Amino acid sequence: MTHQQSFTKVEKEVLQTLKKKMMLAESTEDVKKFFFQVIQDLVHNVTEGEVELNPEDLWLDPEVEAGYQLSSELLESPSFRKYWDNSDLPNILHRMAELAVHRSIRLDKHPEKTDSKMFPRQT
């Protein structure tokens, strides 16, 4: 039987940051950028700096069930796999991706809100 690490304490800390950033997001690109930044911080914290994410390692993808994708290079990295395979990290990423995907979909459905913030009408 393997030892399963839990990072829910760290999740709770960064979840508040993610929620705040999602509320500030004015476009789907903002959502993607903020999602990456928060997950990058999360991974840095849980691995104590052993794993550093690059933008090409992780991206939000509403088209897949998990809501995000990881690069094959990251998944093949032994330093990442030891955390990924023996913890609740996949579940945490899934929950955070769900939040970001919902915000992204909402912004897609209401582009007039994004446009009004980016291109305010002058009266």
C-alpha positions in Angstrom: 0.0 0.0 0.0 1.4 3.4 -1.0 1.3 6.6 1.0 -1.1 9.2 -0.4 -0.2 12.8 0.2 -2.9 15.4 0.6 -2.5 19.0 -0.4 -5.9 20.2 0.5 -4.5 22.7 3.0 -2.5 24.3 0.1 -5.5 24.1 -2.1 -7.6 26.1 0.3 -5.0 28.8 0.4 -4.7 29.2 -3.4 -8.4 28.6 -4.1 -9.2 32.0 -2.6 -6.6 33.6 -4.9 -8.1 31.8 -7.9 -11.6 32.9 -7.1 -10.5 36.5 -6.8 -8.6 36.4 -10.0 -11.6 34.8 -11.8 -13.8 37.6 -10.7 -11.3 40.1 -12.2 -10.9 38.2 -15.5 -12.3 40.3 -18.3 -11.7 37.8 -21.1 -11.1 34.1 -21.6 -7.4 34.9 -22.1 -7.4 36.4 -18.6 -9.0 33.3 -17.3 -6.3 31.1 -18.9 -3.5 33.3 -17.7 -4.8 33.5 -14.1 -5.5 29.8 -14.0 -1.9 29.0 -15.0 -0.5 31.5 -12.5 -2.4 30.0 -9.6 -1.6 26.4 -10.5 2.0 27.4 -11.0 2.1 28.7 -7.4 0.3 25.6 -6.2 2.8 23.2 -7.8 5.7 25.3 -6.6 4.4 25.2 -3.0 3.5 21.5 -2.9 6.8 20.5 -4.4 8.8 23.0 -2.4 10.2 24.4 -5.6 11.3 21.1 -7.0 8.9 21.4 -10.0 8.6 24.7 -11.9 5.8 24.9 -14.4 6.2 26.7 -17.7 3.2 27.9 -19.8 3.7 25.0 -22.3 3.4 22.5 -19.4 -0.2 23.2 -18.4 -3.1 24.9 -20.1 -6.8 25.3 -19.5 -8.8 23.3 -22.0 -12.6 23.4 -21.7 -12.9 20.7 -24.5 -11.4 17.9 -22.3 -13.1 16.3 -19.3 -10.5 17.3 -16.8 -10.7 21.0 -18.0 -6.9 21.2 -18.4 -4.1 19.4 -20.2 -0.5 18.7 -19.1 2.4 18.3 -21.5 3.9 14.9 -22.1 7.3 16.3 -21.0 5.8 17.3 -17.6 4.1 13.9 -17.2 7.3 12.1 -18.0 9.3 14.1 -15.5 10.2 11.9 -12.5 10.2 14.9 -10.1 6.6 15.8 -11.1 5.4 12.2 -11.2 6.3 11.5 -7.6 3.8 14.2 -6.6 1.2 13.5 -9.3 1.0 9.8 -8.7 1.0 9.8 -4.9 -1.3 12.7 -4.0 -4.6 14.4 -4.5 -2.9 16.9 -6.9 -4.9 15.6 -10.0 -8.2 16.1 -8.1 -7.2 19.6 -6.9 -6.3 20.6 -10.5 -9.5 19.2 -11.8 -11.6 21.2 -9.2 -9.7 24.4 -10.0 -10.0 23.9 -13.7 -13.8 23.4 -13.3 -13.9 26.9 -11.7 -11.9 28.4 -14.5 -13.8 26.7 -17.2 -17.1 27.9 -15.8 -15.8 31.5 -15.8 -14.4 31.1 -19.3 -17.8 29.8 -20.6 -19.6 32.6 -18.9 -17.3 35.2 -20.5 -17.8 33.5 -23.9 -21.6 33.7 -23.5 -21.5 37.4 -22.6 -18.9 39.0 -24.8 -20.6 42.4 -24.5 -19.5 42.6 -20.9 -15.9 42.0 -21.9 -16.2 44.5 -24.8 -17.7 47.1 -22.5 -14.8 46.8 -20.1 -12.1 46.8 -22.8 -13.7 49.4 -25.1 -15.8 51.7 -22.9 -18.2 54.0 -24.8 -17.4 57.6 -24.6 -20.4 59.8 -24.0 
